Structure formats: C-alpha cells, structure tokens
Amino acid sequence: MGRLEGRVAVITGAGDGIGRGIARRFAAEGAKVLIAEIDEGTGTNVAAELFEEFGADALFLRTDATMQVDNEQMIDTAIERWGSVDILVNNAWGGDRAGLQRVDRMPDSAMEHAWHMNVMGPFWAMKAAFPHMRAAGYGRVVNICSLNGVNAHMGSVHYNSTKEALRSLTRTAAREWASFGITANVICPGAKTAAFRMFEKMAPDVARDSEAANPMGHLGDPEADIAPVALFLATEDSQYITGNTLFADGGSHINGAVWVPDLGD
C-alpha cells in the first residue's frame, strides 16, 4: 500500500510546477487528489495523467485561489466526493502582475492581488478544511512559501511580504490546532517552476547567476526534489513536526541567494 492510501488531498495550483509535482507524488502513493487550478487546460490534463499513470481517483475543479467562495468550494467538493479532507496544500500563485518593481513603485493592485493569493486564499481554505480535520482527529496543512521573503529579494515586495505573512499564519495555526491532531508546516522551495521561468524572461542574467550560486549547482525539480518533502509532511511520519519551515532549496538559504536585478534609479 502507498503511504497515502485512502487519504484525500486538495492541492491548489496543481496544474503546473510544484503543485503538479506534488499531485503526481501523492497520486503515486495512493491519495485521492483534487486538482484546484484556475487553468482549465492544465488542470484537466493533470487530473487525466494521474488516472492514466497511477490509477488515481483525481478530480479537476476550476479554482481561483484569490476568491473566498472558490476556496470554500474546493473543500466542499472534496467532502462531497470522498467524505474527508486529510491534506491541504496551498501552492497557487497567480502570476506576476507588476514585473520587477522597487518598493516605492510597486502598484497597490499588485500588492492587493498578492495578499489575496498568498494570504487570504490559504486562510479561507484552512478555515474551510479545519472542521473536517478536527472531526477526523487528523490533518496535514502544507503551505508553499518562498526564499524571496526569507532573503528579501529585490523587486518583488508584493510576493515577499505576503509569503512571509503566510509563514506567520501557518505557525499560528500550528500552535492553535496542535491538540486536534492537525499539523501545519511550510516548504520554501528552490525549483524551476512557472514563476521562475517567468523571472528568467524578465531578468535572465540574475536568474542564471542565482542558479549558479546554488550550493548544489542547480535548482530543483518539482517532482523529484520538492514533492518528496511535501509527501513526508503529509504522512503520519511527520506527526511530531508542526510550525516548521523546511528549506528544499539545495542549500540556497544558507548564505542567501544572488538576486540583484537592475531596478533603475
């Protein structure tokens, strides 16, 4: 039997990158997986590949992670289909709407979008999942944050500050929910994702230097390097770990990353 046999996992932003890698690993380990993804094409494709490759019971649900109703609906849908929600992975990031901007030039609209995507979305999803996890006496919340916030990378204050807020939200939930059998942890990954590919287009020299400065010499693969960490946090093996941040980044966090884009005068 797989390590997640019989478990139900809801994963936001599972149509690409880290979300897809986690969905594939969870499916391979026997989980039932709800693909909560805003892109209908990628979401449908991932759900199909989970069934075709792993025989997994997988469902795509179009989900805008910035909307309260969508976050609540994805939990309700999992309950209606499978009767439980054991694992919640908040991974979605809806793309960069501002590009690289210094703090004093960052548009309010970009800050507001990032706040709803990275803080309010996970907050709503966690609130919706909580009563079901509490009733079961078991729950695993895995929130995907970022080295951008830990190291205060230049040009992305909207992303940095909201990912750090999500880390604080996660630790608070971990403290308050520990007695209910629910753990809440963070992964700060270093991987070649859709977001990184977007950054490569905006600042190719900085992206190249950042990858070269990684102690292991490369950025990770979402499925091979990041998903196994999420799998550990989703299983009973992690029952005594909560409120932690795990850096799955090849060591980038040790001395900080090279990240100095030209933001103008």
N, C-alpha and C positions, 0 to 999 in steps of 0.2 A: 504494500500500500504506500501511496505517496505521503509526504509529510503534511500535506494539506487536504488529505482525503476527507470529504464531507464538509469542508469549510466553504463559506461564501465570502468572496472578496469583491469590493467595489473599488474601482480604480479610475480616478479622473485623469483626463488627458492621455488615455491609453491607446490612442491611435498612432502614436509615433514615439521615437526616442525612448527615454527611460520608462515611461508608462507602458509602452508596448513591451519592452524587455521584461518588466515585472509581470505583466499579464501572461506572457509566454512561460515564464518560470513557474508562476503559480499554477497555471493550467497543467504543466508537465508534472506537477506534484499533486494533482488531483482536485484542485479547487474548482468550484463553480465561480465564474467570473463575469461581472457586469462591467462592460466597457463604456464608461461615461465620457463621451467625446463629442466635441462640437462639430467636427468634420465628419459628415455622414459617410463619405467615401472611405476614409482611412478607418473609421470605427467599424463599418460593416466588414471591411477586409480583415481586420484583426480578429473579429468575432468568428469569421469563417475559418481563418487559419488555425485558430485554437481548436476548433472542432475537427478540422481535417487532419492536423498533425498530432493532436493529443487526445482526440475523442472527448474534449471538454464540453461541458454544458456552459456555453458562453452566450451572452446577450449584449447587443449594442443598444444603447439608449442615447439619443442626441441630447447633450447636456451643455448648457452654458454655465460654466463654473462661477461666473460673476453674479448669477441670479439665485436668490433665495429659493424660489419655487422649484428651480431645476435641481438644486442640491437636495431638497427635501424629496423631490420626486424620485431621484435615483435610489434613495434609501427605501422609499415606499415600494418601488418596483422590485427591488431585491427581496423584500419581505413577502410581497405578493407571490413571487415566482418560487422562492426557495424556503421561505419561512424564517430566515435569520440573516444577520449581517455580522460576520465574525471579524472581518478585516476591512479597514478603510484606509486607502492610500490616496492622500491629497497630493497630486502631482501636477495638475494642469497649470500651464502658463500660456496666456492667450496672445503671445507675440508682443513685440516692442512697438509701441505707437509713437515714440518720440525720437528714436535713434539715440546716439550718444550725446548727452547734454550735461553741461555743468549745472550744479545745484541752482544757481541763480537764473538759469534759463529753462529749467525743466517745466513744461506746461502743467498747469493744475490738472488738466484732463488726464495726463499720463499717470500722475500720482493717484488720482481717484480710481482709474482703471486698475492699477496695480493693487491698490488697497482692497478692492472688491474681489480681485482674482486670488490674491495671496493670503488674505486675512479673513475677510467676511465669508468667502466661499467655504474654506475649510471649517470656519466657525459654525456655519449653518449645517454643514454635513456632519460634523461631530455632534452637534446638538440633536440632530435627527437620528443618528445611529445610537446615541447613548442609552435610551431606554431599552432598546433591544439587547444591547451588550450587557447592560446591568441585569436584565431578567435572566440572561443565559449564564451570568457569572463569568463571562469570558469576552474579551475584546482586545483587538490589536489595532492601534492607530499609528500609521507611519506617514509622517509629513515630510515632503521633499523640500529642503531649503537650499542654501547656496553659500559657497565660499565668497561670492560677491559681497554679501553682507558682512560676513566674518572679517574679511580683509578690507572692507570699504573700497571696493574697486571704483575707479573714477568713471564718471559719465553715466552711471545707472542708479542714481539715488532712489528712484521710484521702486526699482526691483530690490535693491539692497535693503532699504529700510523696511519694506513690507515682509521680506523673507525673515528678517530678524524679529519682526513682530510675531510672525508665525512660530518662530522658535520659542518665544516667550509664552504664547498661547499654548503650545504643546507642553511645556514644562508645568504650567499651571494646571492643565487638565490632568497631567500625570500625577501631580500631588493630590488633587481632589478626587480622582477616580481610582486610586490605587487599591482602596479597600473593596472595590467592586469586581476585582479580577480583570480590570482594564488597564493595559499599558499604553503609553503614548511616547513615541520616540521620533527623532529627526535623523534623516540622512542628508549630509551635504556632499553631493557627488561631484566628481570631475570626469565628465564624459562628453563624447561627441554627440550632441543632441541637435534637435532642430534649432534651439535657441543659440547654440554655439555656431552652427552653420550660418545663421543669420549674422552673428557677430563677425564671423570670418569675412563676410561680404562688406561689412561696414569698416572693419579695421584689420585687414589681412596681416599686416606686419605684427601688430600686437598679438593677434591670435597665434601666429606662428611662434613668436618669442615665448608666449605663455606656455604653449605645449612643450617647447624645447626645454623650458626651465623646470618642468615636472621631474621630480627625483627619479621616477621610473622611465622618463623619456617619452611618455605618450599619454594622451587622455584615454580614459577607459571606454570599454564597450558597454552599452546599456544592459544587454542581456547577460554577458559573461562576467562583468565586473561589478555592476551595481545591483542587479536583480538578486544575486545570492545574499546580499546584505539585507535586502527587504524580506527575503524568504526567512532568514533567521529571526528577524523581528516579528514576523507573522506567525511563528510557530510557538509551541509550548516550551521550546528550548530557551526562549528569551523571557520566561515568566518572572524572573527576578531583576529585569532590566527595564527601567522606566525613567522618563525625563532626561534621557541622554541624547547627545548628538554624536553620531558616528560619521567620521570623515572617510568616505570611499572615494579617494582622490589621488591615489598613487603617491601620497605624501606632500601634495601641494600646500597644505595648510601649515606645514612645519615652519617654513621661513617666509610664507607669503608668496603670492604669485606676481610675476612680471605683468603689469597691467597699467600702462601709462599711455593712453591714447591722446592724440592732439585735440584738445577741446577749444582751441582758439584763445585769443587774448581775453 
